[in-house]
Amino acid sequence: MKRNIKYYIAASTLLFSLSSCEKYLDKNPDMRAEINTADKVASLVTTAYPSYNYLAMAETYSDNVMDKGPATGHNSDPYLSLYYWRDITDNGNNTPTQYWNGCYEAISAANQALASIEEFGLEEEAKAYKGEALVARAYAHFMLVQFFAKAYEIGKANDSPGIPYVTKPETVSLAKYSRGTVASVYEQIKKDLEEGLPLLRGGKWDVPKYHFNYSSANAFASRFYLFTGEWAKVITAANEIFPAGDFTNNLQPWNSTIRNYTVAEFLAAMTNSDKNYNLLLSETYSVYQRSNSSGTTRYGFGTQKYQGIYNATTAAGAPFYNKGISWSDNNYTVYFFKEYFHYSNVAAGIGYPYIMMPLFIADEALVNRAEAYAQMGNSSAAVNDLNQFASVRINNYNPASHAVTVDKSKDFFKVTDDKEALIKTVLQFKQVAFMGIGMRWFDMLRHRIPSVHNFVDVKGAETFETLAPEDNRRMFQIPQEAVIAGVELNPR
């Protein structure tokens, strides 16, 4: 398991939580001399991925969730505070602070790998691992800037504070950091991504799906360039994932194979490294499955969202097939994640719950390409991609009745512009198809979509509040540990 691989990192800074499961300050303060071979670099770079996930943050902030009422589910944090868009100072599981820490721990490992490659002249034999470290560093910073800074706006200055972009191993226990700007962070992400991606060609890994390889790095690129509005690059990246850009037999087969899976087969397949559609999988320490996606929180996936979005008719003229179920009255689950448990002490019955997190899947890259085509005015290509997506999602798919067309989309969304209609179709397909796995929030950031939450009081009265695109609460607050290291707080 990745968490058990030895970390070859320098002393931790206060950017990292002192209460982390990995006691970084107990490590040898300078272990860089140990990373002097390509094999050791390869071992180190396996830790360059966040060991926690963003699922609770992204889902609970978005419009995928609802207040089910005082009589339904638990009211525990962080879900209550996340639903109310309140700052959370705790650093426990599923909190923003924990995810911040996990990303910077991953960045630290990537930086040490890159430094060792340079110091010991391993550029040629560790070329693929250098590429992996660069792309992993870009990814962790990309995720941080989504959650902890203002959303990037295409064509704008993006001169608001970003997040610290760390490119060197830590050699002191209390370094000072500057946030830079959102624009400068994006520039550095792009530099790392574009430098690292070509180095991944021909790379060898024992389990490639647990690493940024050439295909998964291009999936990341297809997402990144959507944010920057570089539509041609989105298309190029998506086309590099599979030979000739062909997604046939590489998408999640919902209306065929998956439809016939048993529960156990389904849960295994969704995070199985031998499935073509899983491009990058990561083990994350998490109680998300038991606390949220099993449908046990008051502020989560309720009947209105299940019927009104997940099971609703799409612009293709039919709903998408899903395996969502009711856990109990008004509690639903997308039934996607399986919790595993690693015993650190079997006799005492203690250990770490974790879930395998699909960080990138082929299905996302396909609809990224569809949006890019639509943004460039290539409606026919966008429609082709949307129809390929719908063809594996709709039961008994029939092109005669289920084909996406520009006119159908315009009529469905009551708009007159071709591009607007197709982009709305993309966003609807993504919200339904990726319900429960955290992807909706990124589209809400990119397209400046307000998040509307309902609130039900003890008498059953319902009110609503909107988190508008310009609301500073859309940025998660900077953790207190980082403030000590000189990182200024987000405005409130």
N, C-alpha and C positions, 0 to 999 in steps of 0.2 A: 504494500500500500504506500502511496506517495508520502503520507504524513510520517512514515517510519524511516524514510530515507534520510541519512545524515545531512544536516544543513551546514554547508561550508560558508559561513557568513561572518562578517566582522561584527563588532559590538553594535547592539541595537541603539537607536536613538529614541527619544521620547515621542517621536511620531508613532511609535508602536506601543500598544497597551502593555503595561507592566504586569497585567494579570492574564496575559495570553496563555493558552494551553502550552505553547512552546516558550520556555523560560529563556529568552534570548540573552538576557544579561548574565545568565549562568554559564554561557558558552566561553570558550577561549576567546579573549578579546581580539585576537588577530590570527585567523586560521588560513590566511590567503596562501601561505607557502604550501599548504596541502593540496591545492588545486593546480597541479602541475602537469597533468596529462589530459588528453582528450576524453578518456573514459571518466575521469573525475569531473570534468566540465559537464559531460552528459548527465552524470548523476545529479549535479547541482542544479542544472537547468530544469529538471523535472519538478523542482520546487518553485519555479518562477510563475506560478499560477495562483490566483487568490484561493485560499483554503476555506473561504466562507462565501456565501452567495448573497445575491441582492433580491431574491424572490419576494420576500415580505415587503421590502421597501418599494419596489416597483409596482407590484400588484396592488398594495393597499393604498398607495397614492393615486392610482389611476381610476378610471371610470368602470373598471371591471368588477368593482365590489360595491357593497351596500350595507346599510344598517338593517339587520334583520329584526331588530326590536329587542326590548329588555329581557324577554323570556327565552331568547334563542342564543345559545352559544356562550362562550366565556368572554369576559371583558378584560383579559390580561394584556399587559404591555408586552411587546411594543405595538401590538395591533391597534389598540385604542388610540395611542398617541399618533401613530402613523395615519390612521383614518381621519383624525382631527387635524392633521398636518402640523403637529406640535413638535418642537425640538425635543430630542431624547438625549439625556446625558449618560444613561446607562451604556455599558459596553458588552452586554450579554448577547445571546444568540439572536440573530436576525436584526440587530440594530445597525444604524449607520456607522457608529464608531467601530464596531467589529469589522464591517466590510472595508472601511478605510484602512484599518490596521492590516487586514488580509492582503489588500492591494499593495501596500507599501512593503510588506514582508516579501511579496512576490517580486517587486521591483528590486529590492535589496539583493535577492538571489540572482536576478538577471544581471544586475550591475557587477556583482562579483564574478560571474561567469565571463562577462565581457572583459573585465580587467585582467583576469587570469589568462585568457586567450592572448591578449596583447603582451602581458608580461613574460610569458613563457614561449612566445612565438608559435602558437598553435593554430594560426589562422587557416592553414590549408587542411590539416587533419580534423579540425573542429569547425569547419566552415558551416555545416548545417546547424551545429549547435549555436554558433554565433548568430545565424539567421533566426533561430528559434528564440534566443535571448532578446534580440532586438524587437522582434514582433511581440513577444510576451510583454516586454517593457512598454511598448506602444499600447497594447491592449489594456493593461492595468491602469495606465494614465488616462486612456480614453474613457474607461468606465468611471474613474474618479471625477473627471471633468463633467460627465453627464449628471452626476448626483450632487456634486458639491460646488458647482459654479453655474452661472447663467447659461441658458441654452444658446448654442451657436446659431447665429442668424446669417444666412447666405447673403452676401453682398453688403453686410454691415461692418462696422469697425470692430466689433467684438473686443472692446478694450476694457471690459469689466474684469475684476480679478479672476484668475484661473485657479489652478492648484499647483503646488510645488512639483516641478518636473525634475526628478532626481536621476542623475546620470553617472554618479560615482559611488563606489562603495563607501560606507560610513567608517570613519576612522576615529571619531570622537563620540562621546555619549550624549552630547547636547549640542547639536548643530543648529544653525539658524537658517530659515528658509524664506524665500520670496515666492509669492503666488504667481508672479508674472501676470499675463492677461490670458483671456480665453483664446485670443488669436495666437499668441505665442505658444500656448500649450498645443493647439492644433498643428501648428507648424512643426513642432518637435515630434508629435505623433507621426505626422506624415513622413518626416525625415527617417525616423526609425523603421517605419513600415516599409518604405520604398527601398531602404538599404537592405533590410533583412529578408524581404520576400524572395528575391532572386537567389539568395544563398541556400534556400531550402530545396531547390531542385535536386533530385537524386539523393536526398537525405535518407538515412536508415535509422529506424527506431524499432524496438521490440514490439511495441504496440503503438503504431503511428497515430491512432485516434486519440491518444492521451497527450499529444504534442501538437504544437503549431507546425504542421507540415505544409507542403506547397498548396494543397487543396484548401485546408482550413484557414490558412493565412489569406488566401484569396477571398474566402467567405467573409472574413473580417474586413478585408479591403472593400468588398461590395457594400458593407454596412457603413464603413467610415466615409466613403465618397458620397453616400446619400446625404450625410450630414453637411458635407462641404459643397454639395451641389455640383460635383464633377460627374455629370451623368455618363459621359462616354467611358470614364474610368470604372464606374459601377458595372457597366456592361462588359468591359474587358475582363475585369476581375471575375465576374460570375462565369464568363465563358472559359476561364482557365481552370475551373474546379473539376470539370469532367471533360474528356476528350471531345473536341468539336462543340463544346458548350451544350452538350446533349444531356438533359435531365431525365430522359426516359429510363424507367426502372431504377431511378435514383431518388425518388421521392417517397415519403411515408405512405404505404399502400393502405390507406384507411378504409376504402370501400371494398377491399378484396381480402388480402391476407390478414390485416389487423382486425377486420370485422369478424373473422373466424377464430381469433385467438381466445384461449382461456384467459382468465384474470392473470394467472401467473405468467403465461407466455407474453401477454401484453406488457406487463410491468418489466419483464426482462428485456423485451425487444426495444423498448423506448430508449434504453440507455446501454444497448449492447454495441460493442466496438466492431462487430462484424457486419453491421447493417450499413449499406451504402449511404443512407441519408444522415447518419450520425457522422459529422465531420470532426468535431472536437468535444471530448468528454472530460470532465474534471470532477474529482472527488472533493466534496465540500462538507465540512463539519456543520451539521444543521439539524434542527428539530422542526423545520418548516412542514414536513409531511404530517407529523402528528399534531402540530399546533394550528395549521392553517389549511393546507390542501386536503386534509381529511375532512374538512367542512365543520370544524369545531369552534371557530371563532365567530362572535357576534358580527364582527365587521369583515365580511368576506363575500363568498360566492353564494348568493341567495336565489330564491325562486324567480324574481323579476329579471335578474341578469341571466339566469339559466334559460328561461323561456324567451326573453326579449332580445337576447344577443346570441347566446351559444346555440340555441335550437331554432333561431328565427330564419326565415327565408332570406337568402342572399340575393345579390344582384344577378346571379346566374339563374335565378328562378326556383331555387330549392335550397333547403338547409344543408349544411355540411354534416356528414356522419360523425358522431363522436361516441365515446364510451363514458360520458359523464353520468354520474348517478347521484341519487339522494342518499346522504348519510343518515339523516333524520329529518324531521319536519323543518323545511326551509333551509336546510344545510345541504349544500351540493359540493361535489368535488369533480375536478376534471380527470381524476384517477390516473395521474401521470407518473408521479414519483414513488419510488419504493425506498423506504428507509432501511439501511443496513446498520449493523451495530458491531463495532470493533471492541472486543473486550481487552482492556488493559490489565484487568485482574479478574479472571474467570471465577475464582472462588468467592470473591467479594461481590461479583455481579456488577462491576463498574466498568465503564469504558466510554466510547465516543459514538454517538449516533451520526450517521452521515448519509448523504444522498449523492448519487452520480448525477451531475448537472450537464446537460447538453448545452455547451456554450455556443455552438454553431451547428445548424442543420441545413441540408441542401434546400429544403422547402423555403427557408427564409431567403436564401440567395436568389432563387427563382423569382420570387415576388419583388425582391430588390431590383432585379433586372427589368421586370415589368414596369415598375414605377419609373425607372430611368428612361425606358423607351417612351413612356407617356409624357414625361417631362420634356423630352426632345421632340415631341410631336409625331413620333412614329407609332401611330395608333394601332396599326395592323400587327406590329411586332408585340406591342403590349398586350393586345387581345390574345394573341397566340399563347403567350406565357400564362395569362390568366386562365385560359381554357385548359391548358395542361395541368395547372394547379387544381382547377375545379374537377377535372376528370378523375382524380384520385380521391376526392373529398366527398363527392355526392353519390349517394346510393343509386345504383342502376343508372349511372350517368348516360345520358342520351344527347348527343350533339344537337339533335333537332329541337329539343326543348330546353336544354341546359347550357347551351353555348352562350358565352359572354359576347355581347356586341356593344358598340358605342351607343347605339340608340336605346338598347335595353337599360344600360347604365344611366343614361340621361333621364330616361323615364322613371327609373327606380328612385333616383336621388333628387328628382325634380330640378335639374339644372340644365342649362342650355349649352355649356361649353364642353367640348369633347375631352380636353385634357382634364378638366375638373372632374368630370364624370368617371374617367378611368382611374384617377388617383383616389377618389372616394371608394371605388371598387377595391383597389389594392388595400386600402386601410381597413375596409370592412373584412375582406378575406383574412388579413393578418390578425385582426382582433378576434375573430371567431376561431381561426385555426390554431392560434397560439395562446388562447385563453389559459391563464394560470401559470405561465412560464416566464412572465416578466417583460415581455417584449412590447406590450401596448404603450407603456410609459415612454419609451424612446420615440415612438411615433407621435405621441402627444407633445413631447418636447420639440421635435423637428417641425411639426405643423402647427405649433402654438394652439393646441386644442385645449379648451378649458376642462378642468376636472370637476364634475358636479357630484357631491355626496348628499345623501339624505340622512336625516337624523330623526329618530323616533323616540318620543318621551314615554314616561310610564303610563300615560293615559292613551297612548296610541296616536297622538298628534304628530304629524310629519312636517318637518321643515327641510329646507335645502340651502346649501352653501356652495359657492363656486370658487375654485382656485384658478384665478385668471392667469393668462400667460405671463403677465408682467408682475405677478405676485412674488415677492422675495421668498416666500415659503416654499416655492418650487425648488429652491436650493436647500439641500439638507445642511444643517449647521455643522461647521468645522468642529471636530472633537477637541476637548479641552487639552489633551496631551499635545496636540499640534499647536495650540495657542501658546503653550509654554515654549515651544520651539520657534516662536515668532510669526506664526501664520495668523493673519487677522481673521476675525469672525465675519460671517456673512451678515449683511444688514437685515434688520427685522422691523 
